[in-house]
Amino acid sequence: MSETVADIVVIGAGPGGYPAAFAAADHGLSVTLVNAEPAPGGVCLQRGCIPSKALLHVAKLINEAKDAEECGLSFGKPKIDLDKLRGFKESVIGGLTGGIGQLCKARGVNLVEAYATFVDSNTLELAKPDGSKETLKFKHAIVATGSSPTMPPFFDLGDDRVMDSTGALALADIPKKLLVVGGGYIGLEMGSVYAALGSDVTVVEMLSGLLPGADRDLVRPLQKRLAGQFKAIHLNTKVASLKAKRAGIVAELEGEGVESPQTFDRVLISIGRRPNSRGFGLENTKVNVDDKGFITVDNKQRTSDPSILAIGDVAGEPMLAHKATREAKVAVEALIGEPAEFDNVAIPAVVFTDPELAWCGITENEAKAAKQDVKVVRFPWAASGRAQSLARTEGITKLIVDSATERVLGMGIVGPGAGEMIAEGVVAVEMGVVARDLADSIHAHPTLSETIMEAAESIFGQATHSYRPKKK
């Protein structure tokens, strides 16, 4: 068995792993990036963020063509070439994975396709696809193994008509009837894709509302629009059982007024993800794993083992690609002795439905739960000239500010393009901006970003394009 040595070994080449490898190489360290798959990019690029957004782009085009009828422009029914659609999605993935491979070569990162197992705190065994094994000695390891879709055993029928997010993104066909189990962002995004392509989509959520982490006032416009796109949205409802029959997957549904049983052509299980922390020898190190399966880390991404760090989904929530990328930079900078730590307070969350929903910093629900003294203001997009010209006036821009200092603590947006707009909120929260700064900064007219400026104006009095009578 051959043996190699590296300053840094990174396990997993996703949105945490490859940025960590690149940052370490940029600082002159010898880096080996170990990936269990042939191509780098991880779940996000190959079976998550990127392919889903490619399909959501197509869904948006279909929906915009339908919406255009209200403006006097009519198109025929779309003709869907499923093979070509899959090809478009795969071309996006291929281009990005190829780019990461080229960047590895340019930076001198040794990219190895292998399954890594810890032998001890400074040794890995690499099992390669050809069956050979190699020992890799390292000074420090960064674990970036990500997460996997949760599939409860009673849903796992061994039938490919019951899908997780990976199966849904494969786009094997366009089912006439699709059941989505879970009203979180993955279920709603994929439900939106299939609904646009022509499926009758039914969403079942155990809780009383969609997107449990988001404020209700932001969810309402999205839910109203989705109610017109989906066949049904059942809240406070659970799936008691699934049975595979020749005619389809039979679902027993338990909820007030919900018809049961119902038969679906396909079922998407989207009830969360679990960290990939088992099965690669962490027990042979000093790394601690908590009850939920997350590797415990400090604010420098260090584990309880001095030689090992962890980043991304495996190191704790929120399970977001951009959080993993930031943690990658922190981990490497901490290793080389720079004063780095993960102290970000405005990790943006974006739901890429139509309309999009995004928020950062503290939410109104969180502020209430903490009994924090805040002011909350909302600017309705019905008062936005740009929103009117787009015929998309359902949106809301919301600010949460400290009552005493008027410092911006959080921002929430629902509406087309919210995912792009939330970046201004992230900067405002991270930089300690006060509402006056946003109100006095000139925003281009006519744009949707003006709604941020006008929301901030509401802190001090009246927004230019919205009037609310003051309470006596």
C-alpha positions, 0 to 999 in steps of 0.5 A, a space after each residue: 500500500 502506497 503512502 503520501 503526505 499532505 499539509 492539509 487534506 480536505 474530505 469532500 469537494 462540495 461548496 465547503 470542501 473545494 473552497 477550503 482546498 483552494 484557500 489552503 493552496 493559495 496560502 502555499 500549503 500542500 493540499 489533497 482534496 479527496 472526493 468519493 465521486 468522479 467529479 467535484 462540486 458535491 451535492 449542491 452542484 450535482 444534485 441540489 442547488 444548481 440543477 434545481 435552479 436550472 429547472 426553476 428557471 425553466 419553470 419561471 419561463 413557463 409561468 411568465 408566459 402564462 402571466 403575460 396573458 394579463 398584459 395582452 400577450 398570448 403564447 401557445 401551450 409549451 412543448 416540453 422536450 424532456 431529453 433536451 431539458 435534462 441535457 440543459 440541466 446536465 450541461 450546467 452541471 458539467 460546465 461548473 464541475 469542469 471549471 472546479 477541476 481546472 481550478 484544482 490543477 491551476 492551484 496545484 490541488 491534488 484532487 483524488 477520487 477515493 473513499 476516505 476513512 480515518 485510521 487515526 487523527 493523522 492518517 487516512 486510508 483512501 479506497 480508490 475505484 479500481 480497488 486499490 488502497 493508499 495511506 495518506 498522512 496529514 498534518 490537518 484534515 478538514 471534514 466537509 462531507 455534507 449531508 443526505 436526504 432524510 428517508 424514514 424507513 416506513 417511506 422507503 418502499 424500494 420503489 423508484 416512484 418514491 423519490 428523494 430530492 436526488 430522484 426528483 432532480 433526475 426528471 425521469 418523467 412528468 408524473 400526472 399526479 405528484 405528492 410532495 411530503 414536506 412543505 419546506 424549501 426543497 418540497 416547494 421548489 421541486 413542487 413548483 418545477 413539476 407543477 409548471 411542467 404539467 403535474 398535479 401537485 399535492 403538498 402535505 405538511 405536518 405543521 400549521 404553515 409552510 416554510 416553518 422558519 420564515 415569518 408568516 407575513 412573508 409566507 402568505 403571498 407565496 402560499 397564495 400564489 402556490 395555491 393557484 399553481 398546486 392542486 392542493 396544499 394540506 397543512 396539519 396533515 401527515 402521511 400515515 402510510 405509503 403502499 406501492 401498487 400497480 396503479 401508483 403509490 397509495 397514500 393514507 393521509 391524516 388531516 381534517 377534511 383531507 380525502 384519503 386514500 389517494 393514489 399518486 404516480 410519484 411521491 417526493 419525500 422532502 422532510 429534511 437532511 441528515 449530516 454525513 458523519 458516520 461510516 468513515 472512521 471518526 470514532 478512530 479520532 478524538 472528534 465528538 459527534 452530537 445526538 443529531 449527528 453533527 460534528 461539534 466545532 468551535 467558532 474557528 471550525 475546530 473539532 475536539 481533535 487538534 488535527 481535525 476541523 469540520 465545515 458545512 452541513 456536517 458541522 451544524 445548521 443551517 445547512 446552506 452552501 454559502 455558509 459552508 463556503 464562509 466556514 471554509 475560509 474561516 477554517 483555513 485562516 484559523 489554521 495558518 494563524 490569522 485571527 479568523 472566526 465564524 461570527 456572521 450574524 446575517 446568514 441569508 436564506 433564500 427559497 427560489 420559488 415564484 415569488 422568491 422568499 428571502 431573509 437574513 439576520 433576526 426574524 420577527 418571530 425570533 425577536 418576539 420569542 426573545 422579547 427583544 424590543 424592535 420596530 418592524 416596518 413593511 413596504 408593500 410592493 403594490 406601492 412600487 412603480 417597478 413592481 406595478 410595471 412587472 405586474 407582480 405587486 404581491 411582494 413585501 419588503 420588511 425591516 426589523 430594527 432595534 427600537 433604541 438605536 434603529 440599527 438594522 437587525 433583520 430583513 425579509 423580502 418576498 417577491 420576484 428577485 428577493 434572493 438577489 435583493 437580500 444581499 443589501 440586507 446582509 451587508 446592512 446587518 453585518 456592518 451595523 447599519 442604521 435605518 437612516 443609512 438605508 433611507 438616505 442612500 439613493 436607490 435607482 428608480 424604478 427598481 425593486 430595491 427602492 422598496 428597501 429604501 422606502 421601508 427604511 423611511 417608514 421607521 422615521 415617518 412616512 415612506 414616499 409612496 405609502 401612507 399609514 395614518 398614525 395611531 393617536 
